[in-house]
Amino acid sequence: MTVRQAIQDVTDRIAARSRDTRRDYLNRLDIAKEQGVYRAALSCGNLAHGFAACSPSEKAALAGNKTLNLGIVTSYNDMLSAHQPYQFYPDIIKEAAREIGATAQVAGGVPAMCDGVTQGQPGMDLSLFSRDVIAMSTAIALSHNMFDAAVYLGICDKIVPGLVIGALAFGHLPAVFVPAGPMPSGLPNDEKSRVRQLYMEGKVGRAELLEAESKSYHSAGTCTFYGTANSNQMLMEIMGLHLPGASFVNPGTPLRDALTREATKRALSLTSLGNNYTPIGHVLDEKAIVNGLVGLHATGGSTNHTMHIIAMAAAAGIQV
């Protein structure tokens, strides 16, 4: 397959500029892999704490170093529409892991805020800062050294970039990102704009305005426009961190649950205990970053990613 020369030139320049930082990053991954992520590397006291709440059969499996254990990092909360579907994902993931003789644990949670709620309010000042809190929370979740791979449940503006940055801190672990999908279409944008205009003219009141807004943002899932949340999903798919075709399937559908189960099995197929070891630190290379840049421009995605792509790339030792 040929690559447009301008894109190849950009990729080559990024690779050249990043040669030293990328080499240092990959060296850290090699060291982490050699140290091992298996439970047998932990002391008995460490391990006992790590599986104290597990069932007897799970404890027996985790006591050795051959059973795969999947970490789940989740941004679930039930206030925000995009994150509410994640409530039941851990159960789906654990069941899918058991089907192939593996285990799964919720490693930790990360905060998830919505600019749509805080816009124009003091909370908006915390929005970008939350990305670094999410990255730190992700790293803390993975710091227990209990996991052979991880899945990341996140979808909205700062959440996905924060999860990626945190995942790259443990870049020797395979990673699959699992979306929750967009809400079905609601009130058309033209009609919503019409009601907003009438409100500004004083021809309808707050009740009518709120009704229109509520019919637009009306159910679980991401917002029904191509903002940063849905751009995140596009990026994760193009950059190789989602299952193909997984990004824009509505919540609460059989296909959505099937994709979540398959994402679990895919993550567990990429560990260092198998023959297809594929850590996230190797997946997100210069080509993947440029693919994300191309996809962002080609689809008219969120300009917020002029910050986020640079930060995600830097976490992998790549200087965009």
Secondary structure, 3 states (H helix, E strand, C coil): CCCCHHHHHHHHHHHHHCHHHHHHHHHHHHHHHHHCCCHHHCCHHHHHHHCCCCCHHHHHHHCCCCCCEEEEEECCCCCCCCCHHHHHHHHHHHHHHHHCCCEEEEEEECCCCCHHHHCCCHHHHHHHHHHHHHHHHHHHHHCCCCCCEEEEECCCCCHHHHHHHHHHHCCCCCEEEECCCECCCCCCHHHHHHHHHHHHCCCCCHHHHHHHHHHHCCCCCECCCCCHHHHHHHHHHHCCCCCCCCCCCCCCCHHHHHHHHHHHHHHHCCCCCCCCCCCHHHHCCHHHHHHHHHHHHHHCCCCCHHHHHHHHHHHCCCCC
